[in-house]
Amino acid sequence: MKISANIVDVLNSTIFPGTIEIKNGIISRIARDNGKYDTYIMPGFIDAHIHIESSMLVPAGFARLAVQHGTIATVSDPHEIANVLGIEGVHYMIENGRTVPFKFFFGASPCVPATQFETAGAALQPNAVEILLQKKEIRYLSEMMNFPGVINDDPDVMAKIALAKRYKKPVDGHAPGLRGKGLEKYISAGISTDHESFAYDEAKEKLSLGMNILVREGSAAKNFDALSPLIPQYPSQCMFCCDDLHPDDLVRGHINLLVKRALGMGIDTMMVLRCACLNPVLHYGLDTGLLRIGDDADFIEIDNLKDINVLKTYIKGSLVAEKGGSLVPHSVSSHINNFSAGMKSAEDFIVHSTGGRINVIEAINGQVITGRIEGQLQPHNGVIMSDIGQDILKLTVVNRYRDAPPAVAFVKNFGLKKGAIASSIAHDSHNIVAVGVSDEDICKAVNAVIINKGGLSVAYDRITEALPLPVAGIMTDEDGFKVAGHYSRLSDLAVQLGSSLRAPFMTLSFMALLVMPSLKLSDRGLFDSEAFKFTNLHKF
């Protein structure tokens, strides 16, 4: 097979007209010529850090959507399914990914469970992490979320980092807001990346100390505007990632959208393409082609270097997407799961009043962090309930792995005027999280998730609608375009019920993320993520 176009050599920052010859999926020859071509060939895009599970699609379904945007590979942290199913879940991701022409590079997740203050479905101790790191499919140690453990030389944490070094695999970081001596200690332990920087100065300090910064723009956390100005200063240390990307957003675009935005800011083309195509390959040692003789024929054909409209996507010489459509066929897979919660009653969500003020979680639109405020709710017959006038609603986290009383707290800024929404995508342990106006609707939404052994739901009046997620309670093997449509419908229903959040279900999924400040809710109670200990709902 031969393809002629303007060849974009990102590795050497050159562009020339030429012809690429491909044999058995490998580039066998590259010939410069004097042709006048209208299209360009360049290496495909790579997401440098993503949780495939957040797309709600199994890897094969994710690939089917991603290739149409020019993505040929992902550096994928299977942290979500590992929290549910342990090593079995990671093996599932690897095997399912093999069924499609796409390059998934998975990591070994070191923080399973993320904390000891919540109920997870599995735990990965150092021996389990070593088993994973020995596999050729596992390319790195995934994000080390327990940065206090690194700073304080926690034996378990340091053992996992030492294993990564033994097997010569890089270590990913996760250190939101970490600065100064603590940051220096964290980096000196061998941690080489961070995707959690919120601010320009924070990321610049990390870059100056030799760390690689992943400029993140996902469905929830959006740091592109703050961090992208660093690319011209540190072009060899920046990469693009989405971290978490819901199915409706994946239908619209992927790394290609970040490339377009960066070019629109006037950042040098080769610097931008280096972030999107080259730096992840060099840092992680990925087996993806860079348009060199002997490389896999992994590349995209685009219309021009301004709009970056993807015309065709090739992986190992196979055409996998063309004219905005995917050529990866839809396939079904086995359903593995770990879900044992029993049905709940409305009485399970009652909160009795002590007559005083309460601690309230403050949801922040477009962020995984939360604030912490105090509130006052008037009791009714000795119990406190949601107050739509103050926009303080009841929040619950329900253990999915065994029957246990729900944990209940209150949250501000969801905006619901009636009804409830629930999800078994609840980072990091993926218990059931729900928010709503009445105990009855909260119960209906939670039970809809339980009946399906995982999913998203909306309940209001006499209507309950759910999107089942039967694979680990966080994914489905249904067609990705269909899933995206169903997810959009549930999101629209949440907005119709009054939510002012851009992505209500995504924001809801982070209300149980204990490793991010400042106030969260686990299945065991209200948690102060700054003091890193449980706190009381009621103020005394």
C-alpha positions as CSV (number, residue, x, y, z in Angstrom):
1,M,0.0,0.0,0.0
2,K,1.2,3.5,-0.9
3,I,-0.1,6.8,0.4
4,S,1.1,10.2,-0.9
5,A,0.7,13.5,0.9
6,N,2.5,16.2,2.8
7,I,4.3,14.3,5.5
8,V,4.5,15.9,9.0
9,D,7.6,14.6,10.7
10,V,6.9,15.7,14.3
11,L,10.1,14.1,15.6
12,N,12.3,16.3,13.4
13,S,9.8,19.3,13.1
14,T,9.7,19.1,9.3
15,I,7.1,18.9,6.6
16,F,7.8,17.5,3.1
17,P,5.8,16.1,0.2
18,G,6.3,12.3,-0.1
19,T,5.0,8.8,-0.4
20,I,4.8,6.2,2.4
21,E,4.9,2.5,1.5
22,I,3.4,0.0,3.9
23,K,3.9,-3.8,4.1
24,N,2.2,-6.0,6.7
25,G,1.3,-3.0,8.8
26,I,4.8,-1.6,8.9
27,I,6.2,1.4,7.1
28,S,8.8,0.0,4.7
29,R,9.8,3.1,2.8
30,I,9.4,6.8,2.9
31,A,10.2,8.7,-0.3
32,R,10.4,12.5,-0.7
33,D,9.1,13.8,-3.9
34,N,8.0,17.1,-5.6
35,G,4.3,16.4,-5.5
36,K,1.7,19.0,-4.8
37,Y,-0.6,17.5,-2.3
38,D,-3.8,18.9,-0.6
39,T,-3.7,16.6,2.4
40,Y,-1.2,15.9,5.3
41,I,-0.1,12.7,7.0
42,M,0.9,12.9,10.6
43,P,1.2,10.6,13.6
44,G,-2.0,9.8,15.4
45,F,-3.2,11.5,18.6
46,I,-2.5,9.9,22.0
47,D,-4.4,10.6,25.2
48,A,-1.6,10.6,27.8
49,H,-3.9,9.8,30.8
50,I,-7.5,8.5,30.7
51,H,-9.7,6.2,32.6
52,I,-11.5,4.3,29.8
53,E,-14.2,3.4,32.3
54,S,-15.4,7.0,32.6
55,S,-16.6,6.8,29.0
56,M,-19.1,4.1,30.4
57,L,-17.9,2.0,27.5
58,V,-15.7,-1.1,27.5
59,P,-12.4,-0.6,25.7
60,A,-13.7,-1.9,22.4
61,G,-16.5,0.6,22.5
62,F,-14.3,3.4,23.4
63,A,-11.9,2.7,20.5
64,R,-14.8,2.6,18.1
65,L,-15.6,6.3,18.9
66,A,-12.1,7.5,19.5
67,V,-10.6,6.6,16.1
68,Q,-13.0,8.8,14.2
69,H,-11.2,11.8,16.0
70,G,-7.7,10.6,15.0
71,T,-6.9,8.9,18.3
72,I,-4.7,5.9,17.8
73,A,-3.7,5.1,21.4
74,T,-4.3,5.9,25.1
75,V,-2.3,5.7,28.2
76,S,-5.1,4.1,30.3
77,D,-5.3,3.8,34.1
78,P,-7.7,1.0,34.9
79,H,-8.0,2.4,38.4
80,E,-11.9,2.4,38.3
81,I,-12.4,-1.3,37.5
82,A,-9.5,-2.3,39.7
83,N,-11.4,-0.8,42.7
84,V,-14.4,-3.0,41.8
85,L,-12.7,-6.2,40.7
86,G,-9.0,-6.0,41.4
87,I,-6.6,-7.9,39.0
88,E,-9.5,-9.6,37.3
89,G,-10.8,-6.3,36.2
90,V,-7.5,-5.2,34.8
91,H,-7.2,-8.4,32.9
92,Y,-10.7,-7.8,31.5
93,M,-9.6,-4.4,30.2
94,I,-6.5,-5.8,28.5
95,E,-8.4,-8.7,26.9
96,N,-11.3,-6.6,25.7
97,G,-8.9,-4.0,24.3
98,R,-7.3,-6.7,22.2
99,T,-10.5,-7.3,20.2
100,V,-10.1,-4.1,18.3
101,P,-7.5,-2.4,16.2
102,F,-6.5,0.2,18.7
103,K,-3.5,0.6,21.1
104,F,-4.3,0.6,24.8
105,F,-1.4,1.0,27.1
106,F,-2.6,0.1,30.6
107,G,-1.0,0.8,34.0
108,A,-0.9,-0.9,37.4
109,S,-3.0,1.1,39.8
110,P,-1.2,1.5,43.1
111,C,-4.0,3.1,45.1
112,V,-6.7,0.5,45.3
113,P,-8.5,1.2,47.4
114,A,-7.8,4.9,47.2
115,T,-8.2,5.3,50.9
116,Q,-9.1,3.2,54.0
117,F,-12.1,5.3,54.7
118,E,-14.5,3.8,52.2
119,T,-15.6,0.4,51.1
120,A,-14.1,-0.9,47.8
121,G,-14.5,-4.2,46.0
122,A,-10.8,-5.0,45.9
123,A,-7.4,-4.2,47.2
124,L,-4.1,-4.3,45.3
125,Q,-1.2,-4.9,47.7
126,P,2.4,-4.7,46.5
127,N,2.4,-8.4,45.5
128,A,-0.6,-7.8,43.2
129,V,1.0,-4.7,41.8
130,E,4.1,-6.7,41.0
131,I,2.1,-9.3,39.2
132,L,0.7,-6.6,37.0
133,L,4.0,-4.8,36.4
134,Q,5.5,-8.1,35.2
135,K,3.1,-8.1,32.3
136,K,4.2,-6.6,29.0
137,E,0.8,-5.0,28.6
138,I,1.3,-3.0,31.8
139,R,3.5,0.0,30.8
140,Y,3.7,2.1,33.9
141,L,2.7,2.5,37.6
142,S,-0.6,4.5,37.5
143,E,-1.3,7.7,39.3
144,M,0.1,7.7,42.9
145,M,-2.8,9.5,44.5
146,N,-1.5,9.0,48.0
147,F,1.0,11.8,47.9
148,P,1.0,12.2,51.7
149,G,2.1,8.5,51.8
150,V,5.0,9.4,49.5
151,I,6.1,12.4,51.5
152,N,5.9,10.5,54.7
153,D,7.6,7.3,53.4
154,D,4.7,5.0,53.8
155,P,6.1,1.5,53.5
156,D,3.3,0.2,51.3
157,V,3.5,3.2,49.0
158,M,7.2,3.1,48.7
159,A,7.3,-0.6,48.0
160,K,5.0,-0.1,45.0
161,I,7.2,2.7,43.6
162,A,10.3,0.5,44.1
163,L,8.7,-2.2,42.1
164,A,8.0,0.1,39.2
165,K,11.7,1.1,39.3
166,R,12.7,-2.5,39.4
167,Y,10.8,-3.2,36.2
168,K,11.9,0.0,34.6
169,K,8.4,1.5,34.3
170,P,7.6,5.1,34.8
171,V,5.5,6.3,37.7
172,D,2.5,8.6,37.2
173,G,1.7,11.3,39.7
174,H,-1.5,12.8,41.3
175,A,-0.6,15.8,43.4
176,P,-3.2,18.6,43.3
177,G,-1.9,21.8,44.9
178,L,1.4,20.2,46.1
179,R,4.2,22.8,46.3
180,G,7.5,23.5,47.9
181,K,9.4,20.9,50.0
182,G,6.6,18.4,49.8
183,L,6.6,18.6,46.0
184,E,10.4,18.1,45.9
185,K,10.1,15.0,48.1
186,Y,7.3,13.7,45.9
187,I,9.3,14.1,42.7
188,S,12.5,12.8,44.2
189,A,10.7,9.5,44.9
190,G,10.7,9.0,41.1
191,I,7.3,10.3,40.2
192,S,7.5,11.8,36.7
193,T,4.1,13.2,35.7
194,D,1.1,15.2,37.1
195,H,-2.3,15.8,35.6
196,E,-3.9,17.4,38.6
197,S,-2.4,20.9,38.5
198,F,-5.1,23.6,38.7
199,A,-3.0,26.8,38.4
200,Y,-0.3,28.1,36.1
201,D,2.2,28.8,38.9
202,E,1.6,25.3,40.4
203,A,2.3,23.6,37.1
204,K,5.3,25.8,36.3
205,E,6.9,24.9,39.6
206,K,6.4,21.2,38.8
207,L,7.9,21.7,35.3
208,S,10.9,23.6,36.7
209,L,11.6,20.6,38.9
210,G,11.7,18.2,35.9
211,M,8.1,16.9,36.1
212,N,6.0,16.3,33.0
213,I,2.7,18.2,33.1
214,L,-0.4,16.7,31.5
215,V,-2.6,19.5,30.3
216,R,-6.1,18.1,31.1
217,E,-9.5,18.9,29.6
218,G,-12.1,16.3,30.4
219,S,-15.8,16.2,31.0
220,A,-15.4,17.3,34.6
221,A,-11.9,18.9,35.3
222,K,-11.0,21.6,32.8
223,N,-7.5,23.0,33.2
224,F,-6.6,23.7,29.5
225,D,-7.0,27.5,29.7
226,A,-4.8,27.8,32.8
227,L,-2.0,25.4,31.7
228,S,-1.7,25.6,27.9
229,P,0.3,28.8,28.0
230,L,3.1,26.7,29.5
231,I,3.5,24.7,26.3
232,P,5.8,27.1,24.5
233,Q,8.0,27.3,27.5
234,Y,8.2,23.5,28.1
235,P,7.3,21.9,24.8
236,S,9.1,18.6,25.6
237,Q,7.5,18.2,29.1
238,C,3.8,18.8,28.2
239,M,1.2,16.3,27.0
240,F,-2.6,16.4,26.5
241,C,-5.0,14.2,28.4
242,C,-8.7,14.0,29.2
243,D,-8.6,11.9,32.4
244,D,-12.4,11.4,32.5
245,L,-14.5,11.7,29.3
246,H,-18.2,10.9,29.2
247,P,-19.7,9.3,26.1
248,D,-21.5,12.3,24.8
249,D,-18.2,14.3,24.9
250,L,-16.3,11.4,23.2
251,V,-18.8,11.5,20.4
252,R,-18.0,15.2,19.8
253,G,-14.3,14.9,20.0
254,H,-11.1,13.9,21.8
255,I,-7.5,15.0,21.8
256,N,-8.1,16.6,18.3
257,L,-10.2,19.3,20.1
258,L,-7.3,20.2,22.4
259,V,-5.0,20.4,19.4
260,K,-7.4,22.8,17.6
261,R,-7.7,25.0,20.7
262,A,-3.9,25.2,21.2
263,L,-3.4,26.1,17.5
264,G,-6.1,28.7,17.8
265,M,-4.1,30.3,20.7
266,G,-1.2,30.8,18.3
267,I,1.0,28.1,19.8
268,D,3.6,26.8,17.4
269,T,2.2,23.9,15.3
270,M,5.1,21.5,16.0
271,M,5.0,22.3,19.7
272,V,1.3,21.4,19.8
273,L,1.7,18.2,17.8
274,R,4.6,17.2,20.0
275,C,2.3,17.3,23.0
276,A,-0.4,15.4,21.2
277,C,1.6,12.8,19.3
278,L,5.2,12.6,20.4
279,N,5.8,13.2,24.1
280,P,3.7,10.4,25.3
281,V,5.5,7.9,23.0
282,L,8.9,9.1,24.3
283,H,8.0,9.2,28.0
284,Y,6.2,5.9,28.3
285,G,8.1,4.1,25.5
286,L,4.9,3.3,23.6
287,D,4.8,1.0,20.6
288,T,3.2,3.6,18.3
289,G,4.4,4.7,14.9
290,L,6.0,8.1,14.4
291,L,6.3,7.9,10.6
292,R,9.7,6.3,10.5
293,I,10.8,3.3,8.4
294,G,10.2,0.2,10.5
295,D,7.5,1.8,12.6
296,D,3.9,0.6,12.8
297,A,1.8,2.4,10.2
298,D,-0.1,4.4,12.8
299,F,-1.1,7.8,11.4
300,I,-3.9,10.1,10.4
301,E,-4.7,12.0,7.2
302,I,-5.9,15.6,7.7
303,D,-7.1,18.4,5.5
304,N,-4.8,21.1,6.7
305,L,-2.6,22.2,9.7
306,K,-5.0,24.9,10.8
307,D,-8.3,23.1,11.2
308,I,-6.9,19.6,11.7
309,N,-10.0,17.9,10.3
310,V,-9.4,14.1,10.4
311,L,-10.1,12.5,7.1
312,K,-8.7,9.0,7.8
313,T,-7.2,7.1,10.7
314,Y,-4.8,4.2,10.2
315,I,-3.6,1.8,12.9
316,K,-0.9,-0.8,11.8
317,G,-1.8,0.0,8.2
318,S,-5.5,-0.7,8.6
319,L,-8.0,2.0,7.9
320,V,-10.1,2.3,11.0
321,A,-12.0,5.6,10.4
322,E,-12.9,7.6,7.4
323,K,-14.8,10.8,6.7
324,G,-15.8,11.2,10.3
325,G,-17.1,7.7,10.7
326,S,-15.7,4.7,12.5
327,L,-14.9,1.5,10.7
328,V,-14.4,-0.4,14.0
329,P,-17.4,-2.7,14.3
330,H,-19.5,-2.9,17.4
331,S,-19.1,-6.0,19.4
332,V,-20.5,-7.5,22.6
333,S,-18.4,-8.8,25.5
334,S,-18.8,-10.7,28.7
335,H,-20.3,-9.0,31.8
336,I,-18.2,-9.2,34.9
337,N,-19.4,-7.5,38.0
338,N,-19.2,-7.2,41.8
339,F,-22.6,-5.9,43.1
340,S,-24.4,-7.2,46.1
341,A,-26.5,-4.3,47.5
342,G,-30.1,-5.0,48.5
343,M,-33.1,-2.8,47.8
344,K,-33.6,0.2,50.0
345,S,-36.6,2.0,51.6
346,A,-37.2,5.7,51.9
347,E,-36.8,5.4,55.7
348,D,-33.2,4.4,55.2
349,F,-32.4,8.0,54.2
350,I,-34.0,9.8,57.1
351,V,-31.7,12.3,59.0
352,H,-32.8,13.2,62.5
353,S,-32.3,16.8,63.6
354,T,-30.1,18.0,66.5
355,G,-31.4,21.5,66.1
356,G,-28.1,23.1,65.1
357,R,-26.1,24.0,62.0
358,I,-24.7,21.3,59.7
359,N,-21.6,20.9,57.5
360,V,-22.6,21.1,53.8
361,I,-20.6,20.0,50.8
362,E,-20.3,22.7,48.2
363,A,-20.3,21.3,44.7
364,I,-18.3,23.4,42.2
365,N,-19.3,23.4,38.5
366,G,-16.6,21.9,36.3
367,Q,-14.3,20.8,39.1
368,V,-13.6,17.6,41.0
369,I,-12.8,19.6,44.2
370,T,-15.6,20.8,46.5
371,G,-16.0,23.5,49.0
372,R,-17.2,23.4,52.6
373,I,-19.9,25.6,54.1
374,E,-22.3,25.6,57.0
375,G,-26.0,25.5,56.6
376,Q,-29.2,25.6,58.7
377,L,-32.2,23.4,57.8
378,Q,-35.5,23.7,59.6
379,P,-36.6,20.3,61.0
380,H,-39.9,18.8,60.2
381,N,-41.3,16.3,62.7
382,G,-37.7,16.0,64.1
383,V,-36.0,15.3,60.8
384,I,-34.1,17.5,58.4
385,M,-34.7,17.3,54.6
386,S,-33.6,19.0,51.4
387,D,-34.4,22.8,51.1
388,I,-34.7,23.8,47.5
389,G,-35.0,27.4,48.5
390,Q,-31.4,27.3,49.8
391,D,-30.4,24.8,47.2
392,I,-29.2,22.4,49.9
393,L,-30.1,18.9,48.9
394,K,-29.8,15.5,50.5
395,L,-26.8,13.5,49.3
396,T,-26.3,9.8,50.0
397,V,-23.6,7.1,49.3
398,V,-24.8,3.5,49.5
399,N,-22.5,0.6,49.8
400,R,-22.8,-1.6,46.7
401,Y,-20.6,-4.5,47.9
402,R,-22.8,-5.5,50.8
403,D,-25.9,-4.4,52.6
404,A,-25.2,-1.6,55.0
405,P,-27.1,1.6,56.1
406,P,-26.6,4.5,53.6
407,A,-24.4,7.4,54.6
408,V,-26.3,10.7,54.3
409,A,-25.2,14.3,54.1
410,F,-26.2,17.5,52.3
411,V,-24.8,19.3,49.3
412,K,-25.3,22.7,47.8
413,N,-25.4,23.8,44.1
414,F,-27.0,20.8,42.4
415,G,-30.1,23.0,41.8
416,L,-32.7,20.2,41.6
417,K,-36.2,21.5,42.3
418,K,-37.7,18.0,42.3
419,G,-36.7,14.4,41.8
420,A,-33.4,12.7,42.3
421,I,-30.4,11.3,40.3
422,A,-28.2,8.4,41.2
423,S,-25.1,6.6,39.8
424,S,-22.9,3.7,40.6
425,I,-20.0,5.7,39.0
426,A,-18.7,7.2,42.2
427,H,-15.0,7.7,42.3
428,D,-13.0,5.9,43.5
429,S,-14.7,2.9,45.0
430,H,-17.9,3.1,42.9
431,N,-20.5,2.7,45.5
432,I,-23.9,4.2,44.7
433,V,-24.2,8.0,45.0
434,A,-27.4,9.9,44.8
435,V,-28.7,13.4,45.3
436,G,-32.3,14.5,45.5
437,V,-35.2,16.5,46.9
438,S,-37.3,13.8,48.6
439,D,-36.4,10.6,50.4
440,E,-38.9,8.8,48.2
441,D,-37.3,9.9,44.9
442,I,-33.8,9.3,46.3
443,C,-34.8,5.8,47.2
444,K,-36.4,5.1,43.7
445,A,-33.2,6.4,42.0
446,V,-31.0,4.3,44.2
447,N,-33.1,1.2,43.7
448,A,-33.1,1.6,39.9
449,V,-29.3,1.4,40.0
450,I,-29.5,-1.7,42.3
451,I,-32.0,-3.5,40.1
452,N,-29.6,-3.1,37.1
453,K,-26.5,-3.9,39.2
454,G,-25.0,-0.6,38.1
455,G,-26.0,2.4,36.1
456,L,-27.3,5.9,36.1
457,S,-30.9,6.8,37.0
458,V,-33.3,9.7,37.2
459,A,-36.5,9.5,39.4
460,Y,-39.2,12.1,39.6
461,D,-43.0,11.9,40.2
462,R,-43.9,8.4,39.1
463,I,-41.2,8.2,36.4
464,T,-37.9,6.4,36.8
465,E,-35.4,6.0,33.9
466,A,-32.1,4.3,34.0
467,L,-29.0,3.6,31.8
468,P,-27.8,0.1,32.8
469,L,-24.0,-0.4,33.2
470,P,-23.7,-4.2,33.6
471,V,-19.9,-4.4,33.2
472,A,-18.5,-3.9,36.7
473,G,-21.4,-1.5,37.3
474,I,-19.5,1.2,35.5
475,M,-19.5,0.3,31.8
476,T,-21.6,-1.3,29.1
477,D,-20.8,-3.1,25.8
478,E,-23.8,-1.4,24.1
479,D,-23.1,0.6,21.0
480,G,-21.3,3.8,22.1
481,F,-23.4,6.2,20.0
482,K,-26.6,4.7,21.6
483,V,-25.1,5.0,25.0
484,A,-24.1,8.6,24.4
485,G,-27.6,9.4,23.3
486,H,-29.1,7.7,26.4
487,Y,-26.6,9.5,28.7
488,S,-27.5,12.9,27.1
489,R,-31.2,12.2,27.7
490,L,-30.6,11.5,31.4
491,S,-28.5,14.6,31.7
492,D,-31.2,16.7,30.0
493,L,-33.7,15.2,32.4
494,A,-31.5,16.3,35.4
495,V,-31.4,19.8,33.9
496,Q,-35.2,19.8,33.4
497,L,-35.5,19.0,37.1
498,G,-33.6,22.2,37.8
499,S,-29.9,21.3,37.9
500,S,-27.7,24.2,36.7
501,L,-24.6,22.1,36.5
502,R,-23.0,21.5,33.1
503,A,-22.6,17.8,33.7
504,P,-24.7,16.8,36.7
505,F,-23.8,13.1,36.7
506,M,-20.1,13.8,36.3
507,T,-20.2,16.2,39.2
508,L,-22.2,13.7,41.3
509,S,-19.5,11.0,40.6
510,F,-16.9,13.1,42.4
511,M,-18.9,13.8,45.6
512,A,-17.4,10.6,47.0
513,L,-13.8,11.2,45.9
514,L,-12.1,11.4,49.2
515,V,-8.6,12.2,48.0
516,M,-9.7,15.6,46.6
517,P,-10.5,18.6,48.9
518,S,-12.4,19.6,50.7
519,L,-15.5,17.9,52.0
520,K,-16.8,14.6,50.6
521,L,-19.1,11.7,51.5
522,S,-18.0,8.0,51.6
523,D,-20.3,5.1,52.3
524,R,-19.0,5.3,55.9
525,G,-19.8,8.9,56.5
526,L,-18.9,12.6,55.9
527,F,-15.2,13.0,55.3
528,D,-12.8,16.0,55.7
529,S,-10.4,15.6,52.8
530,E,-8.0,18.2,54.1
531,A,-7.7,16.8,57.7
532,F,-8.1,13.3,56.1
533,K,-10.5,12.0,58.7
534,F,-14.2,11.7,59.2
535,T,-16.2,14.6,60.5
536,N,-19.7,15.2,61.8
537,L,-22.7,16.2,59.8
538,H,-24.0,18.3,62.7
539,K,-22.1,21.2,64.2
540,F,-21.7,21.0,67.9
